Amino acid sequence: MPTFKHYLELHFVIFLWGFTAILGKLITIPAVELVFLRTMITALALGAIIYKQGTPFYLGRGNVVKIMGVGVLIAAHWMLFFVSARVSSVSICLIGLATCSLWTAFLEPLFTEKKVKPHEIILALLILIGLYIIFRRETNFNNFLGIGLAVGSAFLGSVFTIINSRLAKMHPATTITCYEMMGACLGTALFFPVYTSSFAEGGTLNFAMASMDWVYLLVLALACTVYAYTASVRLMQRISAYTMNLTVNLEPVYGIVLAWIIFNEDEQVSQDFYYGTFVILFSVFIYPVLDAYAERRKKLKQTFPDEVILGED
């Protein structure tokens, strides 16, 4: 049975995830170099944890290649995420990332036998309405670019989350993540030639970091990634998936509040931003509630196929 301590730790984990975009904006090196260092440190730290715990590591060449390939998706997800926060704002970045559940609802049927549910379509339309409200009077190109990058990041995040849900049933979660971080680090390194020739300022990599950058980076890699991930896996053994999914929806809320406190972003957004944000967050929060209700109705139909279920004609 979960205790108050477990719920408190869960909220701390979600708080750390919401803090990720803040750290990504505070660290001064470009997003690509940041992702390379973050994934390298995380892979090394997870490798040490696996060695200490004696967790099985080698999964066979084919599985390793597939899992490292997923890591490349994660690297692209994080690059888009950090660039979005920098070209626009943390608040806009996190609102775009909140569409991850929307993408998952539509993409999961492509990977599994799950069917798209009516309430998922309705909530998808609500999220689109929320985005329209935010940007209907928007003239800042950077904000448009930021939301586009964040939505793209959410798309990639939903893809690797769906793939991970299948991989986790076959291999130890810590080992999977270690290989994914290795793949993300390698994928970022292979992207360096394209990055320096087309995108990097001055055509060179920039790893020049101030002392505080290293502090922020270690917090990002060790606290927000290694600890938060391993803690969430451990908490899943105590807390129901429904509660986990519902609580994870607080991530953009925590992140936006932190951005308002640290960067005064509440002074940089219009009233439409608040209205649109409310619509999007309402859609994100209500999704697991409606999903659980739909599942209960489905089970009732299977259990009592000849009975009339309340609410049906």
Secondary structure, 3 states (H helix, E strand, C coil): CCCHHHHHHHHHHHHHHHHHHHHHHHCCCCHHHHHHHHHHHHHHHHHHHHHHHCCCCCCCHHHHHHHHHHHHHHHHHHHHHHHHHHHCCHHHHHHHHCCHHHHHHHHHHHHCCCCCCHHHHHHHHHHHHHHHHHHCCCCCHHHHHHHHHHHHHHHHHHHHHHHHHHHCCCCCHHHHHHHHHHHHHHHHHHHHHHHHHHCCHHHCCCCCCCHHHHHHHHHHHHHHHHHHHHHHHHHCCCCCHHHHHHHHCCHHHHHHHHHHHHHCHHHCCCHHHHHHHHHHHHHHHHHHHHHHHHHHHHHHHHHCCCCCCCCCC
